[in-house]
Amino acid sequence: MLGGDTATSYSMVGDSPELLGFGQLVKPEQSVLRLARIIVAPDKRGLGLGACLCRLLLTEASSYTGVERLTLGVYRDNPAAIALYSKLGFAERAPHPRPEIMSMERVIDRG
Ligand SMILES: CC(C)(COP(=O)(O)OP(=O)(O)OC[C@H]1O[C@@H](n2cnc3c(N)ncnc32)[C@H](O)[C@@H]1OP(=O)(O)O)[C@@H](O)C(=O)NCCC(=O)NCCS
């Protein structure tokens, strides 16, 4: 059986059709979007693409009417991802039901 959230998926590509990165925006409730399944191709990490992908998704998120906050969940043993999200203004918020996961959040900046 297949299951899961209703998500909008985004692929990041360069000049070639090679897939550089992938991410999703999930809308769990009216005023919230969740950043999910962020991944950069293993041989392209550390080049700034993860930050670029997330910034593009933040811009996309700001075009959703009525959305005020972006949330995400990240494993506490993933320092690269936590550093990336912190750099982009996400901060730890309410505890996640699973202690190994950190819930992070930031407000949508519409300039
Ligand atoms: C997390 C991930 C998306 C980061 O992508 P990336 O392209 O390597 O990241 P960037 O090069 O854009 O780096 C942006 C920031 O992330 C942090 N970062 C990236 N790699 C890091 C590492 N190995 N260790 C610590 N911090 C790291 C740094 O803060 C960095 O900023 P800086 O270069 O100014 O120091 C990538 O490592 C990945 O795909 N990991 C596997 C999937 C995953 O864990 N996804 C997150 C699920 S919640």
The ligand as a MOL file (V3000), in Angstrom:
LIG
                    3D

  0  0  0     0  0            999 V3000
M  V30 BEGIN CTAB
M  V30 COUNTS 48 50 0 0 0
M  V30 BEGIN ATOM
M  V30 1 C 22.0750 18.5470 4.2210 0
M  V30 2 C 22.4000 18.7770 2.7410 0
M  V30 3 C 21.1000 19.0100 1.9800 0
M  V30 4 C 23.2830 20.0380 2.6480 0
M  V30 5 O 23.4870 20.3190 1.2700 0
M  V30 6 P 24.8680 20.9330 0.7480 0
M  V30 7 O 24.6860 21.2970 -0.6750 0
M  V30 8 O 25.9810 20.0330 1.0730 0
M  V30 9 O 24.9650 22.2390 1.6760 0
M  V30 10 P 25.6720 23.6180 1.2880 0
M  V30 11 O 26.9560 23.3600 0.5600 0
M  V30 12 O 24.6710 24.5010 0.6260 0
M  V30 13 O 26.0400 24.1940 2.7140 0
M  V30 14 C 25.1700 25.1260 3.3520 0
M  V30 15 C 25.4560 25.1150 4.8310 0
M  V30 16 O 25.1180 23.8400 5.3730 0
M  V30 17 C 26.0570 23.5190 6.4170 0
M  V30 18 N 26.7960 22.3140 6.0290 0
M  V30 19 C 26.8200 21.7060 4.8210 0
M  V30 20 N 27.5780 20.6000 4.8650 0
M  V30 21 C 28.0460 20.5090 6.1230 0
M  V30 22 C 28.8650 19.5620 6.8040 0
M  V30 23 N 29.3590 18.4810 6.1880 0
M  V30 24 N 29.1150 19.7600 8.1250 0
M  V30 25 C 28.6000 20.8450 8.7840 0
M  V30 26 N 27.8190 21.7810 8.1730 0
M  V30 27 C 27.5510 21.6100 6.8740 0
M  V30 28 C 26.9530 24.7270 6.5850 0
M  V30 29 O 26.3350 25.6030 7.5020 0
M  V30 30 C 26.8880 25.3320 5.2030 0
M  V30 31 O 27.1620 26.7000 5.2150 0
M  V30 32 P 28.6790 27.2280 5.0260 0
M  V30 33 O 29.1680 26.6380 3.7420 0
M  V30 34 O 28.5170 28.7050 4.9870 0
M  V30 35 O 29.4530 26.7180 6.1980 0
M  V30 36 C 23.1850 17.5830 2.1430 0
M  V30 37 O 24.2830 17.2860 2.9610 0
M  V30 38 C 22.3700 16.3240 1.9330 0
M  V30 39 O 21.7180 16.1280 0.9060 0
M  V30 40 N 22.3970 15.4200 2.9390 0
M  V30 41 C 21.6900 14.1310 2.8490 0
M  V30 42 C 20.1860 14.3150 2.9660 0
M  V30 43 C 19.8150 15.0440 4.2290 0
M  V30 44 O 20.3630 14.8050 5.3010 0
M  V30 45 N 18.8170 15.9340 4.0680 0
M  V30 46 C 18.2680 16.6780 5.1850 0
M  V30 47 C 17.0720 15.9700 5.6920 0
M  V30 48 S 16.2980 16.8810 7.0100 0
M  V30 END ATOM
M  V30 BEGIN BOND
M  V30 1 1 1 2
M  V30 2 1 2 3
M  V30 3 1 2 4
M  V30 4 1 2 36
M  V30 5 1 4 5
M  V30 6 1 5 6
M  V30 7 2 6 7
M  V30 8 1 6 8
M  V30 9 1 6 9
M  V30 10 1 9 10
M  V30 11 2 10 11
M  V30 12 1 10 12
M  V30 13 1 10 13
M  V30 14 1 13 14
M  V30 15 1 14 15
M  V30 16 1 15 16
M  V30 17 1 15 30
M  V30 18 1 16 17
M  V30 19 1 17 18
M  V30 20 1 17 28
M  V30 21 1 18 19
M  V30 22 1 18 27
M  V30 23 2 19 20
M  V30 24 1 20 21
M  V30 25 1 21 22
M  V30 26 2 21 27
M  V30 27 1 22 23
M  V30 28 2 22 24
M  V30 29 1 24 25
M  V30 30 2 25 26
M  V30 31 1 26 27
M  V30 32 1 28 29
M  V30 33 1 28 30
M  V30 34 1 30 31
M  V30 35 1 31 32
M  V30 36 2 32 33
M  V30 37 1 32 34
M  V30 38 1 32 35
M  V30 39 1 36 37
M  V30 40 1 36 38
M  V30 41 2 38 39
M  V30 42 1 38 40
M  V30 43 1 40 41
M  V30 44 1 41 42
M  V30 45 1 42 43
M  V30 46 2 43 44
M  V30 47 1 43 45
M  V30 48 1 45 46
M  V30 49 1 46 47
M  V30 50 1 47 48
M  V30 END BOND
M  V30 END CTAB
M  END
